[in-house]
């Protein structure tokens, strides 16, 4: 199994990569959805379902922020994995 390229501590699965990685966790506070994510984590069966549940609760403005954050987190992960670079937010 592949370990997370950012924290190098956990197995890389979508839930970890986007939500629980110690490197990424603080980002969710910035977009003001951390508490909603924590609540929905108990309800969702997958990271995909969690995102859909989250989007159903959010305003359009917060949906945009979350979409941009997900894209940024994935881009940062790929930079670290493929270029051994890590951009900071």
C-alpha positions in Angstrom: 0.0 0.0 0.0 1.1 3.5 -0.8 1.7 5.9 2.1 0.5 9.5 2.0 3.1 11.5 0.1 2.5 14.5 2.3 2.6 13.2 5.9 4.3 9.9 5.1 2.5 8.4 8.1 -0.8 6.9 6.9 -1.9 4.7 4.1 -3.1 6.9 1.3 -6.9 6.6 0.8 -9.2 9.4 -0.3 -10.6 10.1 3.1 -7.1 10.5 4.5 -5.7 12.5 1.5 -8.4 15.1 1.6 -9.6 15.2 5.1 -7.6 13.6 7.8 -4.0 14.1 6.7 -2.3 16.3 9.3 -0.8 18.5 6.6 -4.3 19.2 5.0 -6.5 19.2 8.1 -6.2 22.9 8.9 -7.4 23.9 5.4 -10.9 22.9 6.2 -11.0 25.4 9.1 -10.1 28.1 6.7 -13.1 27.4 4.4 -15.3 27.1 7.5 -16.6 23.6 6.9 -14.5 21.5 9.4 -17.4 20.9 11.8 -19.8 19.9 9.1 -17.2 17.4 7.7 -16.6 15.9 11.2 -20.4 15.4 11.6 -20.8 13.9 8.1 -17.9 11.6 8.5 -20.0 9.4 10.8 -22.8 9.3 8.3 -21.0 8.7 5.0 -20.0 5.3 3.7 -17.3 6.7 1.4 -15.4 9.9 0.7 -17.5 10.4 -2.4 -20.7 10.2 -0.4 -19.3 12.6 2.2 -18.6 15.2 -0.5 -22.1 14.9 -1.9 -23.6 15.2 1.6 -21.5 18.2 2.4 -22.4 19.9 -0.9 -26.1 19.4 -0.1 -25.6 21.4 3.1 -23.5 24.3 1.8 -24.3 27.6 0.2 -23.1 28.1 -3.4 -20.2 30.3 -2.2 -19.0 27.6 0.2 -19.4 24.9 -2.5 -17.1 26.9 -4.7 -14.5 27.2 -1.9 -14.7 23.5 -1.1 -14.3 22.6 -4.8 -11.3 24.8 -5.1 -9.8 23.4 -1.9 -10.3 19.8 -3.1 -8.5 20.7 -6.4 -5.7 22.5 -4.5 -5.2 19.6 -2.1 -5.0 17.1 -5.0 -2.6 19.4 -6.9 -0.4 19.7 -3.9 -0.4 15.9 -3.4 0.6 15.4 -7.0 3.4 18.0 -6.8 4.9 16.3 -3.8 4.5 12.8 -5.3 5.8 13.5 -8.8 8.0 16.5 -8.4 9.0 16.2 -4.7 7.8 19.7 -4.3 5.2 21.0 -1.8 3.5 24.3 -2.4 2.1 26.0 0.6 -1.2 27.7 0.8 
